[in-house]
Amino acid sequence: MKTNIKIIITISIIMSLISCSSVKVTDSWKDINTTNIKNKNIMVVSRTNDVIIRTRFERDLANNLNQKGYESIESFILFPDSNTNCDVDKDELNLIKKEIQDNGIEVIVVTNLRDTQEYTETVTIGTSYHVDVFPYYGRGYYRGFYRYYDNSYISSDQITQVTAHNTRYILETLVYDLTKPEEKQLICVITSSIENPDSLGSTSKDYAKQIVKKLKT
């Protein structure tokens, strides 16, 4: 009986560690002089070399914006052959901005992958258990975090450790109003994190909801 209980608890903990997929807005900034962009034509851009991810993220965000009364379109529709993830110099950027404006676009919502963080979570099962989080940061990004669980006592003579390897993606969404002077075009910055994405579809839809919700506030 003790063994069966332990197996059930172990499986439950493993699933909670590796199956959790969530999108959370961790930080945001908005210019206090920002006008209502609902009255302007918006283009949604996802900077990635993966065509499937670009298409899905742009489509879900544009659909969500339009459902909330905005006027938006995906960049892959207006510029299907463009590479949204390439670096350009100032002259090339000015040409791109002019081409965008010539298509009637006034606002651009751009999403970048800013960082990827890999970390492990270890749960010790026995007389008591707790969660230890050991973060490993990539590309220079640093932010400490710690999570604590109340102790739960289990009748068991053997102590078992369950370890899961997790991934967190840090996304940065930038909103530019091209109708403003160049030095004032950045009107909003939203930073969000995605924990252990389990599917592109559900993650993309959840991300779109969180971004639109923040844009409205």
N, C-alpha and C positions, 0 to 999 in steps of 0.2 A: 504494500500500500504506500509506504514511504517512497519507494522508487517511482511509482506511477505519478505521485504528486510532484516529485522532483522533475520528472520528464516534462510534465505539463507546464510547470513554471519555467523551465529552461526554454522550451519552445516558444512560450509567450514572450519571454524577454528577448529572444533572438528576433522574433517578428517585429517587436516594437523598436528594436535598434536598427534593423535594415530595411524595414518597409515603410518608414515614415517619410512622406513626401509633402513638403509644405513650402509656400511662398510667403515671405514676410518682408514688409517694408521696414528697414532698419534705420533709415535717415532720410530727410528730405529738406529741401530749401526752395522757396518761391519768392520771386521779386514782389515786394509790396505794391509796386506800381503796375503789376501784370493786369492786362485787360482780359476780358472774357474771350477765350479763344474759340468759343462755340460759334462765334460770328465769322470765323475765318476758315479757309480751306487748309486742311492738315494732311501731311504725308507721313506715314509711319515707316521707319527704317530699322531693320535689325542687322547689325554689323556682324556677319559671319560668312565663312566660305561654304558652309553647308546649305545647299539650296532648300532641302526639306525643312530644316529648322527655320531658315529665313522666311519661307512661305507660310509656315504654320504660325509663327509668332506674329508676323505682320498681319496676317488675316484675322487672327483672333483679337488682336488689339484694335484693329480698324473696325471690326464688327461690333465690339463692345463700345467703342466710342460712338459709332453711328446709332446704336440702340439708345444711348443716353443723350441724343440730340446734337452730337457733333457732326461735322462734315469731313470725313477722312477717307484716304485711299492708300493702298499699299504701294511701296516703292517698286516692288517686282512687277506691278501692273504698268506703271508709268515708264519705268526703266528696266525692262526684263533682262537686258544684257549687261547691266552695270555690275561692277564688283564693289559691294558696299564695305568691304573690309580692307581696302587698299589705302596706303598712305599717299597723300597728295600735297604738293607745295601750295603756297598762297595763291599763285596765279591760276593753277588748276582748280582750286577751291572756288575762286571767284567765278570762273567759267561754269562750274557745276551749279553754283547758287543762281546764276543768271538763267541757266536752262531750267532749273526748278521753278523759278518765278515766272518764266515765260509760259509754263504749264499751269499757271494760276495758283500755285502753292504759296501760302503765306506763313505757315507754321510747320516745323519739322519736329517729329518726336523720334529720337534716335536711341536705340538700346545697344550697349556694349557689354561684353563679358570682361569685367575688371579684374577678377581674380578667381582662382580655384584653390580650395583648401581641403586637404585630406587629413582625416583624424580617425582615431580608434576609440571605441567605448568598451570598457570591460566591466562585467557584472560578476561579482562573487556570490555564489549560492551555497548556503550551508546553514550554520546557526543564525547567521544574519547575512544580509547582502547590501551592497552599495554600488554606486556608479562612479568610476573614475574616468575623466575625460583627458585625453592626451592629444593636444592639437599639433598639427604639422602644417606650417604655412608656406605658401608658394609665392614667388615673385615679389617678395618684400612686404607683403601685407601683414600687419600684426595687430591682433586684438585678442586679449585674454578672455576666456570665458570658463565658467564652472557651473556644473549642475549638481544638485544634491537631492537624494531620495531619502525619505524617512526609513529607518531600519524596520525590516519585517523579519520575524523569527520563524524559522522552519525546522521541524524535527528531522534532523539528518545528521548522520555521523560523518559523512564525507562532504568535503568542500569542493565545488566545481566552479571554474571561471569560464564565462562566455564572452568572447571578444568579437566585435563586428567592426569592419572597416567602412567608413562613411565618407561621403564627399559633399562639400558645400560649395555652391556657385554664387559668386557675388556679381550682381548685375547693376549697371548704372544707366539710368534713363535720363536723357537730356532733352529739354524742350527749347527750341529756338523760334523766336518770332522775327521773321525776315523783314517785316514792315518797320521795324525799329532801327535806329542807328546801330552800326556794327558792334560797338562796345556795349550795347544794351540788349543784344539779341538773345542772350542766354537768360531765360526767364524762370526756369525750374530745373531742379536736379533731384532725382529720386534714386536712392540706393536700396536694393532689395537682395535677399538671400534665398536660395533654393536648396533645401536639404534633401539629399537622396532622391532625386526625381525618378519616379517609377514608370512614367510614360510621358511621351512628348505631348500628347493630346491634353491630358488632365493638367499637366504643369503649365502649358501655354495658356489655357483658359483661366487657370487660377491667377497666373501672372497678370493677364489682361485685366481681370477684375480688380486686383490690388492697385494697379497703376491708374486706372480710370477713377477709382474711388479717391485716390490721393490727389488727382488733378482737380477734382470737383471741390475739395475742401480748401 
